[in-house]
């Protein structure tokens, strides 16, 4: 399988690295020599310094032989044109990054008329993830799967004696929750029952949503959950704009603090129901003047990662209920666990997860990159013809670094064990280290031959239906 990534910025780099892990033959094109040099020094790909909109470049690459074209340059129009040309020249599948809010209402039309298979808006996807977290009543960062029946929550055990120094199998009173993954000094671990927890480990717990809420109340010191009524957003860029639009649709009061006066006027015209303040949001005096502590949540969404992390910390110190930072680089992955911020959203990981799901096909209902992109949480449906159907989990010989955390059958969640037999129609939620996820995906997508299907029917006394 061959993939072309055009535009080797933060997202393009992340995608190229992920595609290498998927065993794709990757080609990266960028018109910046310094960027290409960095790619050459760090990734095992064919890298070309050129303008991909040049027909000659596409013809020389023989674009018709490529399975995927991913256009991730900083120019929306260039991405759209590149995808359209690539499809016309025979590329099988094209994905374009489009960020401009002007296009948000017309993405479906653009995709259909210009024959682009998928259009991704990283800022909108990030804003949607942030709003989903803010709207939850509990405080710990969490995700939901299987229509809300399965929830995940991140928890820093700190110096909690109920966890430190204990094997997972010996931990009590966690409300039937399963410890699914661990982040230790920035490194991810898929644990087993004998794994011993250490000070400041960040654990991901999985279980029923009601049990997650109970755990949250017992371990955050928050005795009463709070509904979201007001949010202060630092930064009025694309992410800040999308955040405000989504929150206003939920009848949440929104205040945006933006340094650029002209941008403030634009924001007031686009979202008149939001309060827009022209000022330097990194100035603590301004935040105090605007009484940041009276808001239910604070989101730092400027274009500078360092400012976002710092101001989220400052806001949290004022006692605000939820403080969130948006980042796009991976430089801080190893220190994020140690910061007193409720949640950090990495645009590159969120977008890469959406694109990886497209590339792997529709067998995945959802795919999230967790713990700084090192772990994937995937939701799948078991089908009749798949080889795993009818087999117990202990028979699957899953690679190390894979853990099935839930099986949803007949609308009920089952915490599985080795004896659990997978049935047609089961929804499963599993964790996998990123490097073994492609191998795991093949195990769960492989279908049996006709002989296997006949044997299955005969074993169930249904051969007369053939």
Secondary structure, DSSP 8 states (H G I E B T S, - for coil): -EEEEE--SHHHHHHHHHHHHTT-EEEEEES-HHHHHHHHHH--SEEEES-TT-HHHHHHHTGGG-SEEEE--S-HHHHHHHHHHHHHTT-SEEEEE---GGGGGGHHHHHHHTT-SEEE-HHHHHHHHHHHHHTSSSSS-EEEEGGGTEEEEEEE-TT-TTTTT-BGGG---STT-EEEEEEETTEEE---TT-B--TT-EEEEEEEHHHHHHHHHHHS--SS-----EEEEE--SHHHHHHHHHHHHTT-EEEEEES-HHHHHHHHHH-TTSEEEES-TT-HHHHHHTTGGGSSEEEE-SS-HHHHHHHHHHHHHTT-SEEEEEE--STTTTTGGGS--SEEEEHHHHHHHHHHHHHH-TTEEEEEEETTTTEEEEEEE--TTBTTTT-BGGGS---TTEEEEEEEETTEEE---TT-B--TT-EEEEEEEHHHHHHHHHHHH-B--HHHHHHHHHHTT-GGG-
